[in-house]
Amino acid sequence: MSASFTADDASACSSRQFEVQLLAGRAEACAEQLDGVLFRLSQLQLSDWQSPAGAAYRMSIGLQAAALRRAKERMDLAAQAIRGHARNVSVSSMRTAAGGY
């Protein structure tokens, strides 16, 4: 089976890679937004809460911040994985378009 790799094939590969790169950028933007929320939560936690209700609120904020930190770590890992996939998309697409494996 012989196939030739055309300019259209190259364009399609590039387009797919670009779309995956855009997705990675969105994941990175989400991670940055989580950083902002975490910063604001830490500012709230630093407030001097005197009442028992205030202390409970601060504890609740701490629990939410811990969950958001884990979510941010996962979002960072997802963005890295998507970036890696974007690099492989064009290689994989070129092999397929050229009649490879």
TITIVEX-297248 format. One record per residue: residue number from 1; residue in one letter; x, y, z of N, C-alpha, C in turn. Coordinates in nm, 4 decimals, padded with zeros to 6 digits. Layout:
residues N
+--------+------+----------+----------+----------+----------+----------+----------+----------+----------+----------+
: gudren : vopa :   n_east :  n_north :     n_up :  ca_east : ca_north :    ca_up :   c_east :  c_north :     c_up :
+--------+------+----------+----------+----------+----------+----------+----------+----------+----------+----------+
:    NUM :    A :        X :        Y :        Z :        X :        Y :        Z :        X :        Y :        Z :
...
+--------+------+----------+----------+----------+----------+----------+----------+----------+----------+----------+
//
This chain:
residues 101
+--------+------+----------+----------+----------+----------+----------+----------+----------+----------+----------+
: gudren : vopa :   n_east :  n_north :     n_up :  ca_east : ca_north :    ca_up :   c_east :  c_north :     c_up :
+--------+------+----------+----------+----------+----------+----------+----------+----------+----------+----------+
:      1 :    M :  00.0844 : -00.1169 :  00.0000 :  00.0000 :  00.0000 :  00.0000 :  00.0890 :  00.1233 :  00.0000 :
:      2 :    S :  00.0840 :  00.1980 : -00.1065 :  00.1683 :  00.3157 : -00.1199 :  00.0808 :  00.4404 : -00.1172 :
:      3 :    A :  00.1177 :  00.5328 : -00.0328 :  00.0421 :  00.6580 : -00.0242 :  00.1412 :  00.7722 : -00.0180 :
:      4 :    S :  00.1014 :  00.8833 : -00.0744 :  00.1908 :  00.9992 : -00.0694 :  00.1348 :  01.0998 :  00.0310 :
:      5 :    F :  00.2243 :  01.1697 :  00.0922 :  00.1895 :  01.2702 :  00.1922 :  00.1761 :  01.4036 :  00.1208 :
:      6 :    T :  00.0560 :  01.4603 :  00.1191 :  00.0304 :  01.5827 :  00.0438 :  00.0344 :  01.7052 :  00.1339 :
:      7 :    A :  00.0291 :  01.8213 :  00.0710 :  00.0237 :  01.9476 :  00.1460 : -00.1039 :  01.9550 :  00.2283 :
:      8 :    D : -00.2123 :  01.9002 :  00.1761 : -00.3380 :  01.8984 :  00.2524 : -00.3244 :  01.8139 :  00.3783 :
:      9 :    D : -00.2529 :  01.7012 :  00.3655 : -00.2293 :  01.6165 :  00.4821 : -00.1486 :  01.6923 :  00.5870 :
:     10 :    A : -00.0460 :  01.7628 :  00.5421 :  00.0381 :  01.8392 :  00.6350 : -00.0431 :  01.9488 :  00.7024 :
:     11 :    S : -00.1290 :  02.0122 :  00.6260 : -00.2137 :  02.1184 :  00.6822 : -00.3094 :  02.0621 :  00.7870 :
:     12 :    A : -00.3675 :  01.9474 :  00.7581 : -00.4592 :  01.8852 :  00.8537 : -00.3865 :  01.8472 :  00.9819 :
:     13 :    C : -00.2652 :  01.7943 :  00.9697 : -00.1861 :  01.7579 :  01.0876 : -00.1553 :  01.8810 :  01.1715 :
:     14 :    S : -00.1170 :  01.9867 :  01.1039 : -00.0844 :  02.1112 :  01.1730 : -00.2073 :  02.1672 :  01.2432 :
:     15 :    S : -00.3211 :  02.1585 :  01.1768 : -00.4455 :  02.2093 :  01.2348 : -00.4828 :  02.1303 :  01.3607 :
:     16 :    R : -00.4701 :  01.9986 :  01.3547 : -00.5013 :  01.9157 :  01.4717 : -00.4076 :  01.9490 :  01.5874 :
:     17 :    Q : -00.2801 :  01.9650 :  01.5556 : -00.1841 :  01.9976 :  01.6598 : -00.2177 :  02.1334 :  01.7212 :
:     18 :    F : -00.2546 :  02.2288 :  01.6404 : -00.2904 :  02.3619 :  01.6886 : -00.4113 :  02.3546 :  01.7810 :
:     19 :    E : -00.5111 :  02.2763 :  01.7440 : -00.6311 :  02.2627 :  01.8270 : -00.5976 :  02.2010 :  01.9629 :
:     20 :    V : -00.5097 :  02.1027 :  01.9632 : -00.4695 :  02.0408 :  02.0896 : -00.3887 :  02.1402 :  02.1729 :
:     21 :    Q : -00.3058 :  02.2207 :  02.1074 : -00.2307 :  02.3251 :  02.1784 : -00.3270 :  02.4258 :  02.2415 :
:     22 :    L : -00.4340 :  02.4612 :  02.1697 : -00.5342 :  02.5524 :  02.2259 : -00.5991 :  02.4916 :  02.3502 :
:     23 :    L : -00.6280 :  02.3643 :  02.3443 : -00.6864 :  02.2963 :  02.4605 : -00.5902 :  02.3003 :  02.5788 :
:     24 :    A : -00.4628 :  02.2791 :  02.5528 : -00.3626 :  02.2867 :  02.6597 : -00.3587 :  02.4270 :  02.7184 :
:     25 :    G : -00.3688 :  02.5271 :  02.6344 : -00.3720 :  02.6655 :  02.6823 : -00.4916 :  02.6920 :  02.7713 :
:     26 :    R : -00.6045 :  02.6351 :  02.7356 : -00.7247 :  02.6513 :  02.8199 : -00.7048 :  02.5848 :  02.9561 :
:     27 :    A : -00.6440 :  02.4668 :  02.9561 : -00.6177 :  02.3983 :  03.0830 : -00.5219 :  02.4801 :  03.1688 :
:     28 :    E : -00.4203 :  02.5390 :  03.1055 : -00.3261 :  02.6231 :  03.1797 : -00.3945 :  02.7485 :  03.2333 :
:     29 :    A : -00.4861 :  02.8055 :  03.1560 : -00.5604 :  02.9230 :  03.2024 : -00.6471 :  02.8879 :  03.3230 :
:     30 :    C : -00.7069 :  02.7704 :  03.3207 : -00.7866 :  02.7256 :  03.4364 : -00.6982 :  02.7123 :  03.5601 :
:     31 :    A : -00.5795 :  02.6566 :  03.5418 : -00.4871 :  02.6415 :  03.6543 : -00.4479 :  02.7782 :  03.7099 :
:     32 :    E : -00.4272 :  02.8744 :  03.6227 : -00.3940 :  03.0102 :  03.6684 : -00.5104 :  03.0721 :  03.7457 :
:     33 :    Q : -00.6314 :  03.0485 :  03.6991 : -00.7478 :  03.1001 :  03.7709 : -00.7588 :  03.0358 :  03.9091 :
:     34 :    L : -00.7263 :  02.9081 :  03.9168 : -00.7267 :  02.8416 :  04.0467 : -00.6233 :  02.9034 :  04.1396 :
:     35 :    D : -00.5085 :  02.9419 :  04.0846 : -00.4082 :  03.0119 :  04.1657 : -00.4661 :  03.1395 :  04.2257 :
:     36 :    G : -00.5405 :  03.2140 :  04.1462 : -00.6015 :  03.3376 :  04.1944 : -00.7017 :  03.3119 :  04.3056 :
:     37 :    V : -00.7834 :  03.2107 :  04.2884 : -00.8824 :  03.1768 :  04.3914 : -00.8114 :  03.1320 :  04.5186 :
:     38 :    L : -00.7072 :  03.0524 :  04.5041 : -00.6318 :  03.0072 :  04.6215 : -00.5690 :  03.1253 :  04.6949 :
:     39 :    F : -00.5192 :  03.2225 :  04.6204 : -00.4618 :  03.3405 :  04.6839 : -00.5680 :  03.4155 :  04.7639 :
:     40 :    R : -00.6847 :  03.4330 :  04.7041 : -00.7918 :  03.5046 :  04.7757 : -00.8384 :  03.4275 :  04.8989 :
:     41 :    L : -00.8443 :  03.2955 :  04.8893 : -00.8814 :  03.2155 :  05.0060 : -00.7767 :  03.2280 :  05.1161 :
:     42 :    S : -00.6506 :  03.2313 :  05.0776 : -00.5461 :  03.2446 :  05.1799 : -00.5557 :  03.3803 :  05.2488 :
:     43 :    Q : -00.5934 :  03.4833 :  05.1742 : -00.6122 :  03.6146 :  05.2351 : -00.7260 :  03.6103 :  05.3378 :
:     44 :    L : -00.8325 :  03.5386 :  05.3055 : -00.9440 :  03.5256 :  05.4000 : -00.9012 :  03.4481 :  05.5242 :
:     45 :    Q : -00.8210 :  03.3452 :  05.5031 : -00.7755 :  03.2646 :  05.6161 : -00.6878 :  03.3441 :  05.7114 :
:     46 :    L : -00.6164 :  03.4410 :  05.6596 : -00.5272 :  03.5203 :  05.7434 : -00.6023 :  03.6237 :  05.8278 :
:     47 :    S : -00.7290 :  03.6427 :  05.7970 : -00.8085 :  03.7380 :  05.8756 : -00.8186 :  03.6904 :  06.0200 :
:     48 :    D : -00.8268 :  03.7842 :  06.1097 : -00.8330 :  03.7532 :  06.2527 : -00.9784 :  03.7280 :  06.2927 :
:     49 :    W : -01.0155 :  03.6008 :  06.2938 : -01.1525 :  03.5634 :  06.3286 : -01.1586 :  03.5387 :  06.4794 :
:     50 :    Q : -01.2379 :  03.6152 :  06.5492 : -01.2456 :  03.6045 :  06.6951 : -01.3569 :  03.5118 :  06.7426 :
:     51 :    S : -01.4665 :  03.5067 :  06.6720 : -01.5820 :  03.4293 :  06.7182 : -01.5681 :  03.2823 :  06.6802 :
:     52 :    P : -01.6436 :  03.1958 :  06.7482 : -01.6442 :  03.0540 :  06.7097 : -01.6938 :  03.0347 :  06.5655 :
:     53 :    A : -01.7917 :  03.1151 :  06.5257 : -01.8409 :  03.1051 :  06.3877 : -01.7314 :  03.1456 :  06.2893 :
:     54 :    G : -01.6559 :  03.2483 :  06.3237 : -01.5461 :  03.2915 :  06.2380 : -01.4389 :  03.1849 :  06.2269 :
:     55 :    A : -01.4085 :  03.1198 :  06.3391 : -01.3083 :  03.0130 :  06.3379 : -01.3564 :  02.8955 :  06.2529 :
:     56 :    A : -01.4854 :  02.8639 :  06.2619 : -01.5413 :  02.7554 :  06.1808 : -01.5359 :  02.7914 :  06.0327 :
:     57 :    Y : -01.5613 :  02.9195 :  06.0022 : -01.5550 :  02.9660 :  05.8634 : -01.4122 :  02.9545 :  05.8110 :
:     58 :    R : -01.3157 :  02.9916 :  05.8928 : -01.1756 :  02.9818 :  05.8521 : -01.1372 :  02.8356 :  05.8275 :
:     59 :    M : -01.1866 :  02.7461 :  05.9120 : -01.1581 :  02.6031 :  05.8934 : -01.2203 :  02.5541 :  05.7624 :
:     60 :    S : -01.3412 :  02.5985 :  05.7359 : -01.4083 :  02.5606 :  05.6118 : -01.3299 :  02.6103 :  05.4906 :
:     61 :    I : -01.2799 :  02.7321 :  05.4992 : -01.1992 :  02.7878 :  05.3906 : -01.0728 :  02.7032 :  05.3710 :
:     62 :    G : -01.0135 :  02.6611 :  05.4801 : -00.8940 :  02.5773 :  05.4715 : -00.9209 :  02.4459 :  05.4001 :
:     63 :    L : -01.0360 :  02.3851 :  05.4302 : -01.0720 :  02.2596 :  05.3631 : -01.0948 :  02.2814 :  05.2140 :
:     64 :    Q : -01.1620 :  02.3903 :  05.1814 : -01.1857 :  02.4216 :  05.0405 : -01.0541 :  02.4507 :  04.9676 :
:     65 :    A : -00.9643 :  02.5207 :  05.0346 : -00.8346 :  02.5526 :  04.9748 : -00.7551 :  02.4246 :  04.9483 :
:     66 :    A : -00.7599 :  02.3301 :  05.0407 : -00.6880 :  02.2035 :  05.0210 : -00.7428 :  02.1290 :  04.8992 :
:     67 :    A : -00.8748 :  02.1277 :  04.8849 : -00.9360 :  02.0619 :  04.7690 : -00.8975 :  02.1339 :  04.6398 :
:     68 :    L : -00.8959 :  02.2660 :  04.6435 : -00.8579 :  02.3422 :  04.5239 : -00.7109 :  02.3230 :  04.4877 :
:     69 :    R : -00.6248 :  02.3080 :  04.5889 : -00.4834 :  02.2823 :  04.5603 : -00.4661 :  02.1488 :  04.4866 :
:     70 :    R : -00.5405 :  02.0491 :  04.5331 : -00.5340 :  01.9188 :  04.4648 : -00.5877 :  01.9315 :  04.3214 :
:     71 :    A : -00.6963 :  02.0065 :  04.3052 : -00.7520 :  02.0265 :  04.1708 : -00.6517 :  02.0995 :  04.0813 :
:     72 :    K : -00.5815 :  02.1976 :  04.1375 : -00.4831 :  02.2724 :  04.0598 : -00.3666 :  02.1831 :  04.0171 :
:     73 :    E : -00.3220 :  02.0974 :  04.1076 : -00.2147 :  02.0040 :  04.0733 : -00.2578 :  01.9135 :  03.9582 :
:     74 :    R : -00.3808 :  01.8661 :  03.9646 : -00.4320 :  01.7789 :  03.8580 : -00.4467 :  01.8565 :  03.7269 :
:     75 :    M : -00.4884 :  01.9814 :  03.7363 : -00.5030 :  02.0628 :  03.6160 : -00.3663 :  02.0886 :  03.5523 :
:     76 :    D : -00.2649 :  02.1139 :  03.6357 : -00.1290 :  02.1316 :  03.5841 : -00.0809 :  02.0050 :  03.5127 :
:     77 :    L : -00.1063 :  01.8899 :  03.5742 : -00.0665 :  01.7632 :  03.5123 : -00.1416 :  01.7400 :  03.3817 :
:     78 :    A : -00.2690 :  01.7744 :  03.3800 : -00.3484 :  01.7591 :  03.2583 : -00.2940 :  01.8483 :  03.1476 :
:     79 :    A : -00.2605 :  01.9725 :  03.1806 : -00.2058 :  02.0645 :  03.0800 : -00.0744 :  02.0107 :  03.0236 :
:     80 :    Q :  00.0100 :  01.9562 :  03.1107 :  00.1371 :  01.8986 :  03.0637 :  00.1115 :  01.7794 :  02.9709 :
:     81 :    A :  00.0163 :  01.6959 :  03.0083 : -00.0152 :  01.5795 :  02.9262 : -00.0714 :  01.6219 :  02.7901 :
:     82 :    I : -00.1545 :  01.7244 :  02.7910 : -00.2121 :  01.7726 :  02.6646 : -00.1027 :  01.8310 :  02.5759 :
:     83 :    R : -00.0102 :  01.9073 :  02.6353 :  00.1021 :  01.9622 :  02.5564 :  00.1835 :  01.8481 :  02.4944 :
:     84 :    G :  00.2095 :  01.7452 :  02.5736 :  00.2829 :  01.6298 :  02.5207 :  00.2063 :  01.5616 :  02.4086 :
:     85 :    H :  00.0765 :  01.5510 :  02.4249 : -00.0062 :  01.4898 :  02.3214 : -00.0025 :  01.5741 :  02.1940 :
:     86 :    A : -00.0029 :  01.7058 :  02.2091 :  00.0008 :  01.7943 :  02.0915 :  00.1270 :  01.7689 :  02.0091 :
:     87 :    R :  00.2380 :  01.7449 :  02.0773 :  00.3621 :  01.7169 :  02.0042 :  00.3510 :  01.5858 :  01.9260 :
:     88 :    N :  00.2773 :  01.4911 :  01.9821 :  00.2644 :  01.3608 :  01.9179 :  00.1559 :  01.3561 :  01.8111 :
:     89 :    V :  00.0634 :  01.4501 :  01.8143 : -00.0479 :  01.4488 :  01.7192 :  00.0028 :  01.4590 :  01.5760 :
:     90 :    S :  00.0918 :  01.5517 :  01.5510 :  00.1377 :  01.5693 :  01.4131 :  00.2190 :  01.4489 :  01.3664 :
:     91 :    V :  00.3005 :  01.3925 :  01.4538 :  00.3791 :  01.2749 :  01.4166 :  00.2870 :  01.1582 :  01.3860 :
:     92 :    S :  00.1893 :  01.1353 :  01.4723 :  00.0953 :  01.0258 :  01.4529 :  00.0126 :  01.0471 :  01.3269 :
:     93 :    S : -00.0323 :  01.1689 :  01.3048 : -00.1144 :  01.1974 :  01.1874 : -00.0349 :  01.1810 :  01.0592 :
:     94 :    M :  00.0916 :  01.2210 :  01.0613 :  00.1744 :  01.2069 :  00.9421 :  00.1965 :  01.0606 :  00.9079 :
:     95 :    R :  00.2162 :  00.9779 :  01.0097 :  00.2359 :  00.8341 :  00.9844 :  00.1112 :  00.7752 :  00.9213 :
:     96 :    T : -00.0050 :  00.8114 :  00.9757 : -00.1311 :  00.7580 :  00.9242 : -00.1558 :  00.8067 :  00.7826 :
:     97 :    A : -00.1343 :  00.9366 :  00.7584 : -00.1598 :  00.9930 :  00.6260 : -00.0641 :  00.9367 :  00.5216 :
:     98 :    A :  00.0555 :  00.9032 :  00.5632 :  00.1557 :  00.8529 :  00.4695 :  00.1449 :  00.7018 :  00.4511 :
:     99 :    G :  00.0447 :  00.6413 :  00.5129 :  00.0270 :  00.4980 :  00.4984 :  00.1097 :  00.4175 :  00.5943 :
:    100 :    G :  00.1608 :  00.4823 :  00.6984 :  00.2398 :  00.4120 :  00.7998 :  00.1503 :  00.3386 :  00.8960 :
:    101 :    Y :  00.1998 :  00.3178 :  01.0142 :  00.1256 :  00.2399 :  01.1137 :  00.0356 :  00.3223 :  01.1950 :
+--------+------+----------+----------+----------+----------+----------+----------+----------+----------+----------+
//
